[in-house]
Amino acid sequence: MRVKICCISSIEEARMAVAAGASALGLVGKMPSGPGIIGDELIQTIAKTVPPPIATFLLTSEPTAEAVIDHQRRVQTNTVQLVDALPTGSYRVLRAALPGIKLVQVIHVLDELSIDEALASAEEVDALLLDSGNPKLAVKELGGTGRRHDWKLSRRIVEQSRVPVFLAGGLKPENVREAIDTVQPFGLDLCSSVRTNGKLDPQKLENFFSQVHS
């Protein structure tokens, strides 16, 4: 079970997450809302220190393919996590401009329509990440809500997707086994439940990973 620790804010947090067993780190760029936002210079600094094969995810809310390309080139992560939908044709533009960079599309699981959205995106990207935001709000929620969504919908996406699927949204030691059993995802993604006062907590990390591997 792969685990991505998101909202990494320093080199020290990156090292702590990797030492605990993380397969991927989330580095949050400019967002309309949510936790963990850091500047592009710091994202680049942290990404440079992360050894392979650990994935470094740039979380970007840029609204066009061209802006996403510019964002990735500034920070030099090996993966781009698209937290919102992009205009039709954007994936082709991203692939051409960013060869070798993995693309992960976030799907905010709201209702049955989210299944169709996910499966369409799965034809174009390297992985999906199912989260509990709401891009339909006046101030978009694009992640980091700490809420869980309907895992039955997520399971249906996992069963039909041609690419790996990460599960996010409200995961914590108390429910992670239920999440794994219910959804059967490729990986898990979490932020707030392994933090104390906004800082990565080594004890909470250890508790989470012990439940994942139990």
Kinemage of the C-alpha trace (Angstrom):
@kinemage 1
@onewidth
@group {chain A} dominant
@subgroup {mainchain}
@vectorlist {calphas} color= white
{ca met a 1} P 0.000 0.000 0.000
{ca arg a 2} L 1.559 3.271 -1.136
{ca val a 3} L 1.154 6.261 1.177
{ca lys a 4} L 1.495 9.901 0.132
{ca ile a 5} L 2.031 12.414 2.922
{ca cys a 6} L 0.769 15.788 1.769
{ca cys a 7} L 1.302 19.386 2.941
{ca ile a 8} L 5.061 18.896 3.388
{ca ser a 9} L 6.473 22.262 4.470
{ca ser a 10} L 10.203 21.711 5.044
{ca ile a 11} L 13.171 19.485 4.248
{ca glu a 12} L 12.881 18.086 7.782
{ca glu a 13} L 9.238 17.096 7.260
{ca ala a 14} L 10.133 15.480 3.936
{ca arg a 15} L 12.842 13.376 5.595
{ca met a 16} L 10.527 12.438 8.469
{ca ala a 17} L 7.779 11.285 6.094
{ca val a 18} L 10.174 9.219 3.986
{ca ala a 19} L 11.730 7.637 7.083
{ca ala a 20} L 8.237 6.666 8.288
{ca gly a 21} L 7.515 4.892 5.014
{ca ala a 22} L 5.984 7.428 2.630
{ca ser a 23} L 6.215 6.585 -1.074
{ca ala a 24} L 5.262 10.107 -2.153
{ca leu a 25} L 5.264 13.659 -0.799
{ca gly a 26} L 2.734 16.372 -1.569
{ca leu a 27} L 3.967 19.956 -2.002
{ca val a 28} L 1.097 22.427 -2.113
{ca gly a 29} L 1.318 25.413 -4.435
{ca lys a 30} L -0.980 28.443 -4.482
{ca met a 31} L -4.592 27.424 -3.727
{ca pro a 32} L -7.896 29.247 -3.225
{ca ser a 33} L -8.266 27.500 0.160
{ca gly a 34} L -6.904 24.692 2.310
{ca pro a 35} L -3.786 23.881 4.356
{ca gly a 36} L -0.117 23.395 3.578
{ca ile a 37} L 0.464 26.107 0.980
{ca ile a 38} L 4.131 26.998 0.489
{ca gly a 39} L 6.034 29.120 -2.016
{ca asp a 40} L 7.448 27.797 -5.273
{ca glu a 41} L 11.042 28.397 -4.183
{ca leu a 42} L 10.549 26.223 -1.107
{ca ile a 43} L 8.811 23.513 -3.170
{ca gln a 44} L 11.830 23.395 -5.478
{ca thr a 45} L 14.249 23.312 -2.528
{ca ile a 46} L 12.439 20.403 -0.876
{ca ala a 47} L 11.987 18.469 -4.132
{ca lys a 48} L 15.717 18.608 -4.829
{ca thr a 49} L 16.461 16.791 -1.557
{ca val a 50} L 14.067 13.881 -2.072
{ca pro a 51} L 15.804 10.709 -3.261
{ca pro a 52} L 14.401 8.418 -5.932
{ca pro a 53} L 12.157 6.472 -6.077
{ca ile a 54} L 10.093 8.774 -3.810
{ca ala a 55} L 7.580 10.771 -5.857
{ca thr a 56} L 7.345 14.538 -5.381
{ca phe a 57} L 3.843 15.801 -6.187
{ca leu a 58} L 3.292 19.447 -7.078
{ca leu a 59} L -0.309 20.300 -6.160
{ca thr a 60} L -1.287 22.981 -8.640
{ca ser a 61} L -4.557 24.838 -9.126
{ca glu a 62} L -3.406 26.673 -12.248
{ca pro a 63} L -6.379 26.913 -14.647
{ca thr a 64} L -4.670 26.210 -17.982
{ca ala a 65} L -2.169 23.710 -19.351
{ca glu a 66} L 0.300 26.486 -20.128
{ca ala a 67} L 0.179 27.798 -16.556
{ca val a 68} L 0.606 24.270 -15.166
{ca ile a 69} L 3.658 23.766 -17.391
{ca asp a 70} L 5.205 27.003 -16.152
{ca his a 71} L 4.484 26.000 -12.548
{ca gln a 72} L 6.149 22.599 -12.882
{ca arg a 73} L 9.185 24.060 -14.588
{ca arg a 74} L 9.637 26.503 -11.708
{ca val a 75} L 9.606 23.805 -9.033
{ca gln a 76} L 10.980 20.697 -10.818
{ca thr a 77} L 8.874 18.002 -9.132
{ca asn a 78} L 8.595 14.614 -10.832
{ca thr a 79} L 4.789 14.509 -10.600
{ca val a 80} L 2.017 17.047 -11.153
{ca gln a 81} L -1.229 16.722 -9.195
{ca leu a 82} L -4.018 18.603 -10.956
{ca val a 83} L -6.461 19.562 -8.213
{ca asp a 84} L -9.122 20.937 -10.562
{ca ala a 85} L -10.439 20.167 -14.026
{ca leu a 86} L -8.602 21.656 -17.012
{ca pro a 87} L -9.987 22.616 -20.436
{ca thr a 88} L -10.444 19.886 -23.040
{ca gly a 89} L -7.163 19.021 -24.762
{ca ser a 90} L -4.983 20.058 -21.826
{ca tyr a 91} L -3.574 16.590 -21.139
{ca arg a 92} L -2.131 16.375 -24.655
{ca val a 93} L -0.436 19.756 -24.200
{ca leu a 94} L 0.985 18.723 -20.814
{ca arg a 95} L 2.326 15.428 -22.166
{ca ala a 96} L 4.101 17.167 -25.033
{ca ala a 97} L 5.689 19.833 -22.844
{ca leu a 98} L 6.537 17.712 -19.782
{ca pro a 99} L 7.887 14.371 -21.012
{ca gly a 100} L 8.689 12.010 -18.158
{ca ile a 101} L 6.559 13.940 -15.658
{ca lys a 102} L 3.703 11.905 -14.183
{ca leu a 103} L 0.200 13.393 -14.247
{ca val a 104} L -2.273 12.719 -11.448
{ca gln a 105} L -5.819 14.051 -11.734
{ca val a 106} L -7.806 14.790 -8.586
{ca ile a 107} L -11.477 13.871 -8.709
{ca his a 108} L -13.622 15.393 -5.989
{ca val a 109} L -16.152 12.656 -5.327
{ca leu a 110} L -19.517 14.353 -4.982
{ca asp a 111} L -22.049 12.061 -6.693
{ca glu a 112} L -22.533 9.520 -9.487
{ca leu a 113} L -21.279 12.012 -12.074
{ca ser a 114} L -17.871 11.852 -10.402
{ca ile a 115} L -17.528 8.264 -11.610
{ca asp a 116} L -17.887 9.311 -15.253
{ca glu a 117} L -15.475 12.197 -14.711
{ca ala a 118} L -12.905 9.888 -13.158
{ca leu a 119} L -13.072 7.239 -15.849
{ca ala a 120} L -12.738 9.838 -18.606
{ca ser a 121} L -9.637 11.302 -16.951
{ca ala a 122} L -8.205 7.819 -16.402
{ca glu a 123} L -7.798 7.478 -20.168
{ca glu a 124} L -5.324 10.368 -20.169
{ca val a 125} L -3.354 10.435 -16.895
{ca asp a 126} L -0.999 8.192 -14.917
{ca ala a 127} L -3.141 7.996 -11.770
{ca leu a 128} L -6.287 9.329 -10.140
{ca leu a 129} L -6.629 10.774 -6.636
{ca leu a 130} L -10.104 10.716 -5.110
{ca asp a 131} L -10.664 13.539 -2.648
{ca ser a 132} L -13.477 15.281 -0.764
{ca gly a 133} L -13.317 18.878 -1.944
{ca asn a 134} L -15.970 20.824 -3.813
{ca pro a 135} L -14.871 22.836 -6.861
{ca lys a 136} L -18.442 24.069 -7.339
{ca leu a 137} L -18.329 26.434 -4.348
{ca ala a 138} L -17.777 30.188 -4.760
{ca val a 139} L -14.380 29.726 -3.098
{ca lys a 140} L -13.318 26.354 -4.448
{ca glu a 141} L -12.385 23.574 -2.040
{ca leu a 142} L -9.655 21.669 -3.867
{ca gly a 143} L -8.372 19.426 -1.088
{ca gly a 144} L -7.247 19.353 2.509
{ca thr a 145} L -10.789 19.328 3.910
{ca gly a 146} L -10.237 16.432 6.335
{ca arg a 147} L -13.664 15.072 5.315
{ca arg a 148} L -14.426 11.635 3.969
{ca his a 149} L -16.690 11.152 0.984
{ca asp a 150} L -18.857 8.200 -0.101
{ca trp a 151} L -16.323 5.374 -0.280
{ca lys a 152} L -18.788 3.180 -2.174
{ca leu a 153} L -18.483 5.575 -5.110
{ca ser a 154} L -14.704 5.472 -4.801
{ca arg a 155} L -14.741 1.660 -4.864
{ca arg a 156} L -16.680 1.744 -8.138
{ca ile a 157} L -14.045 4.033 -9.638
{ca val a 158} L -11.220 1.757 -8.449
{ca glu a 159} L -12.936 -1.274 -9.987
{ca gln a 160} L -13.233 0.387 -13.408
{ca ser a 161} L -10.154 2.620 -13.650
{ca arg a 162} L -7.353 1.621 -16.024
{ca val a 163} L -4.800 3.516 -13.877
{ca pro a 164} L -3.884 3.368 -10.161
{ca val a 165} L -6.156 5.221 -7.753
{ca phe a 166} L -5.166 7.036 -4.544
{ca leu a 167} L -7.763 7.655 -1.838
{ca ala a 168} L -7.773 10.912 0.137
{ca gly a 169} L -10.137 12.726 2.464
{ca gly a 170} L -10.461 12.257 6.218
{ca leu a 171} L -8.097 9.297 6.522
{ca lys a 172} L -6.746 8.612 10.015
{ca pro a 173} L -5.509 5.647 12.073
{ca glu a 174} L -9.028 4.917 13.329
{ca asn a 175} L -10.546 4.437 9.864
{ca val a 176} L -7.689 3.536 7.525
{ca arg a 177} L -8.276 -0.224 7.662
{ca glu a 178} L -11.953 0.341 6.832
{ca ala a 179} L -10.883 2.607 3.962
{ca ile a 180} L -8.503 0.003 2.549
{ca asp a 181} L -11.023 -2.815 2.874
{ca thr a 182} L -13.893 -0.790 1.403
{ca val a 183} L -12.163 0.992 -1.475
{ca gln a 184} L -9.160 -1.251 -2.249
{ca pro a 185} L -7.082 1.702 -3.518
{ca phe a 186} L -3.555 1.586 -4.899
{ca gly a 187} L -2.493 4.227 -2.382
{ca leu a 188} L -3.562 6.570 0.404
{ca asp a 189} L -3.115 10.329 0.729
{ca leu a 190} L -3.335 12.308 3.954
{ca cys a 191} L -2.342 15.596 5.552
{ca ser a 192} L -3.974 16.830 8.761
{ca ser a 193} L -4.373 13.565 10.680
{ca val a 194} L -0.607 13.093 11.064
{ca arg a 195} L -0.013 16.626 12.319
{ca thr a 196} L -0.066 18.421 15.659
{ca asn a 197} L -0.495 22.205 15.566
{ca gly a 198} L 0.158 22.066 11.837
{ca lys a 199} L 3.498 20.254 12.165
{ca leu a 200} L 4.203 16.686 11.102
{ca asp a 201} L 4.069 14.485 14.214
{ca pro a 202} L 6.367 11.435 14.210
{ca gln a 203} L 4.181 9.547 16.699
{ca lys a 204} L 1.046 10.095 14.623
{ca leu a 205} L 2.957 9.010 11.512
{ca glu a 206} L 4.054 5.829 13.256
{ca asn a 207} L 0.496 5.125 14.435
{ca phe a 208} L -0.902 5.586 10.945
{ca phe a 209} L 1.629 3.354 9.228
{ca ser a 210} L 1.236 0.660 11.878
{ca gln a 211} L -2.506 0.555 11.105
{ca val a 212} L -1.875 0.483 7.346
{ca his a 213} L 0.445 -2.509 7.712
{ca ser a 214} L -1.499 -4.319 10.431
